């Protein structure tokens, strides 16, 4: 997140940029629906080979070129990580890309036109890859997913793309999106039918959660942390389901259950347990994080403001080059925030993950 001192230095250029900013991520929205295009030949930018340095890094990390990938996004840090499966079957960090531009504020996307970049767990299929994007290359995140729809959230064409412009998207440079697009494309060529995108407001550490303890999205972020913890402790892609209008991670049928689990995003969750191979490790991490969170609250660590001073953010490495693309925030008064129904995203005795995992033993 860009500091307030940078804001004062950029007010004049921000005002000019505001007049030039597109109203949507893509001015030609129809061009982003690759399934509607009659493609005679893919453009060279979409078939470009990975650079030699990245191919060398794959070999060094023992990651087959066509093995699955997983993408993690952190708004406040303005970073996008690409993880890739190595020969052991686990995901390892391949490369971190500084994000050139994201818009909105910390928190999930709620409605069309709110400029919010989405947060949550998304699934990208080959049909969501757009080689003909007006913004060089684009990957549709798949927003809204079943969780978003169950919570009456709408919007469309939320992308990871190039050109460093954003109105609800995660914008990279053309060079960056070229690599990310190629990594995704190659993973599909390996036979994988999709890859997961995990989009977070910030790295979900106890320190960051304590700083943002006054934010109305805190319980939502604690729910996202369950999936984050599953991935960080196992280095395996978490299985994500939705029921009772909330995310459920790595669920499986209880022992001696006579039928497979069936999840409906808006219905009550069926009886399930957390995969016991995963539950113990994540439970240990969750409890350690909760102790540290409580300690930080006891020391009265300073709380971050609910709203930032800027519209979105940009990794500091791009500030000098793209200073005019940082804009003043279109702040939404707290009183105008939508009232979400009481969903058990976090329990009073600790996180929902702790309660479910403990029940698995």
N, C-alpha and C positions, 0 to 999 in steps of 0.2 A: 504494500500500500504506500503511495507516495505521500511524503510528509507535508504538513501544512506550510512549511517554509517554501517548498517547491511550488505550492499553489499560488502564493503571492507573486512569485516570479513569472507565472504562466497565465495570469488572468487575462492580459491583453490578447495573447495568441489564442487562448481558449475561446474568447468571444468571437474571434474571426472563424475559428474552426466550427463553432456551433452553427454558423450560417451555412457551412459547406457539408456538414455531416449528413449522409443519406438517412432517409426516414426508416429504412429497414436494412437488415444485413445485406440483402440483395435487391438492387433496384429492379432487376429483371427476374422476378420471383419464379416465373415459369421456367426459366433456364436452369433453375436449381433442381428441377424434378427430372433427373436423368432418365427415369423409366419412360418419360413421355417423349424423349428425343429419339429420332431415328438416326442411329449412329452408324455411319459408313466406315469410319476409321477413327481410332482413338488418337487424340493429339499426342505429340511426342512427349509433352510434359507429364502425361499420365503413364507412359511406358518407360520412363527414364530409369536407368539402373541406379542403385544406391552408390554413393561416392566410394572410392577405394578405401578411404579412412574408416568409413562405417563398416564396410565388408570385413576389413581387417579386425575391427573391434568385435564383430560377431564371431569370428574364428577364435579370437583370444578368449572370449567369454563362453565358448563352446555352445553357441546358440545357432542351430540350423537356420539357414536363410528363410525357410518357409514355415518355421515354427510359430505358434500363436503369440499374439501380443496382448497387452493390457495397457490402457492409458489412464493416468491419474492427473487431475487438474487441481491446482490450488490457487484460488483467486488472490488472496491477500499477498502471497509471495510472488504472484504472477509467474508461475512455473507450470509447465506441462511435462510429465514424466512418461517415457515409453519403457515399459517392462516387456521382457521377452522370455519365452520358455527355453530353458537350456536342455542339455541332454539328460539331466536328472528328472525332468518333468516339472520342475518348479520354475517360477518366474523370478528373474533377476533384473535389476536395474540395467537398462541399456544406455539411456541418454536422457538428460534433462534439458528441455528447451525453455528459455525465457519467453514468456508471453508478451507479444508486442502491444496488445490492446484487448481489454475486456471492458464491458460497460455495465452500468447499473451500480449496485451496492452489494455488500455481503448479504446473502439470503437467497432463497429459491426464486425461480420465475413463477409468477402467479397468473399473469394474464397477457394477452397480446398487446404489444405496444408499451410495456412497462420498462423496456430496455434492460431487463435483468438477464444475465447469463445464467443458465440452469445449474442447479445443484442436485445431485442424486446419482442413481445407478442406471446406466443406459447401455443398450445393446445396438451395436452397429453391424449391419449386414451389407453384402456387396451392393445391394440396391440403393443404399444410402451414400455411396461414394459417387461424387460428381466430377468427372474429368473435364467437363465443359463449363466450369464455374466462371462467372464474371470476375471472381476474386481469386484468379489463378487456378487453384484446386480447392475442393471443399469436401468435407466429411460431415454429413448430417448426424447429429448426436442421437437422434431418435426421440427427441422431446416433442410432444408429451408422452411419457411412458404410462404404464397402467396405474402407477401410484399417483402421478399427476392428474390423470383423468378421474380417478376415484375421489380426489380432493378438489375437483372442479377447477383445475388449473388448465389454461389453454395458451396457445401460441404455436408458431410454426417456423420451420426453416432456421432452427438454431444450430449453427455450424461451428466447426473448427475449419478455418480457411486462411487464405493468404491476404496480402495487401495491407495488413495492419490497420484496417477499419473495422469498427464494431458497433452494432446496435443490438445487443443481446447475444452476440457470438463471442467465441474465443479466437481472436485474430492473431495469426503468426506472420512472419515475413514469408515471401514467396519461396526463399531457399529452405526455410524450415518446413513449410507445409509440403514441399516436394519430397523431403525425406520421410516425413510422417505418413504421407499418402502412399509412398512406395513400400514402407514397412507394413502398412495395413494390406495393401494389394498383395504383397508376397505371402502374407499369412493366409489369405484366402486361397492362393494358388497351392498352398500346402494342404488344402482340404478342409480347413476350418470354416464354418458357416457364419461365424460372427466373432466380434471381440467386444470386450466390456470397457466402458468409459466410467470412471469414478470421478465425479466432480464435487469438490469440497470448497467451503468458504476460506479455509486456511488449513494448515497442518493441524490435525486434531489432537494436539498435545494437551496435557492438563494445564500448562501455562497459558496457552491460547484460549482455551475454554474459560479459564478463570478471568482473563482479560475481558472476554466478551460475555460475561455472566449476566449483564443487564439487557442483552439483546433479546427481543421477542422470539427470535428463531432458535434460542438455545436448546430447547427440547428436541427440535427437528435435527439439529446438528448432533446431539447426543445419540439420536437414532442412527444417523449416518455413521457415527463412530463405530457402531457394532460391525458394519461391513468392513470399515477400515481396519479394525483390530483383527478380524478374521484373516484378512489378506496379509497384514504385516506379521502375524504370528505363524502363518502356514506357508506363505508365498505360493498359494494356490488361489485360483479365481473363485471368489465366493459365489455360491448359488443363491440367487436373489429371487424371492417370491413376494407377492403382495396380498394381504388380506386385512380386513378391518381397517382399510385405508392406511396401512402402515407397511413398511418393509419388514420382511422376515428373512433371515440369513441362515443358510446351510441347514434348513429344516429337513427332517426325515420322519417317517412314521414311527410311532412308539413300538417297542418290542411286542411281538405277538399280534400286531395289528393285521386285520384280515383284508384290508384294502389300501390301495395307494393313496397318497395325499392328494387332495384337490383344493386349490386355492382360488378364491374369488375375491377380487380387489375390494369389493364393498361389503362382503359378507363376513360374518364372524369367522375367526381363524379356526381351522380344525385342530384337533389334538395333535401335537407334534413335539419332538425333542430336537435339540441341537445335535448334529452329528457328533457322537462322543469322541471321535478321533480329533476333533477340532475344539470341542468345548473346554477341555481342561486348560489348554494353553491360552485361549482367549480369555477365560475366566480369570486366570492369574494376572494377565496384563490389565484387564478391566479393573480388578480390585486394587492393584498397585496404582493405577492412574486415578482412581477415585480417592485413595488416601492422599495422594499428592495434590489433587484438586482441593480437597478439604483443608490441607495444610496451607495452601496458597490463599484460600479465602480467609483463614484465621489470621494470616499476616496482613490482611487488607491490601493485597496487591492492587495497584491502580487499575480501574476499569476503563476500557476503551469506549469512546463515544458510540452511540447506537448507529449514527449515520456518519459517513465519511465526508470530507470536504469536497471531494471530487466525484465525478461520474466515472465509476470504474477505476481501472488502474492500468499500469504499464510497468514492466520490469525496468529497473533503473538503468540497465544497459542501453535502453532505447531512448532515454529522456532527451539527450542532446540531439539525436537525429529526428525524432518525431514529437518534439515538444508541443507543436501546434495541434496535435491530436488528443491532448488531454483537455477535458471539458469540465466546466462547473457542474456540480451535482444538481439533478432535479430532485430535490429532497421531498419525501412524502412524510407529512406529519404523522406522528405515532397514532394520533386519533383516527387517521384514515386507513390504518392497517386493517386488513380483513380479519374478522374474528373466526378463527378456526375451531371446529368442534373439539371437544375433549377427547383426544386420542391417547392411549397409554404408550406414548413413545418412550417415556422414562418413568420408572417407579419411584416412590418416595423412599424406599429402602435401598436404592441404588439403581443402576441401569437395568433396563428390561433384559439386556444380555446376561447380566449377573443372575437374575432370577431364573431365566430359562436354562442357562448352563448349569446352575446348581441343581436344578430339577432333573438333570440328565444323569446324575450320579446317585 
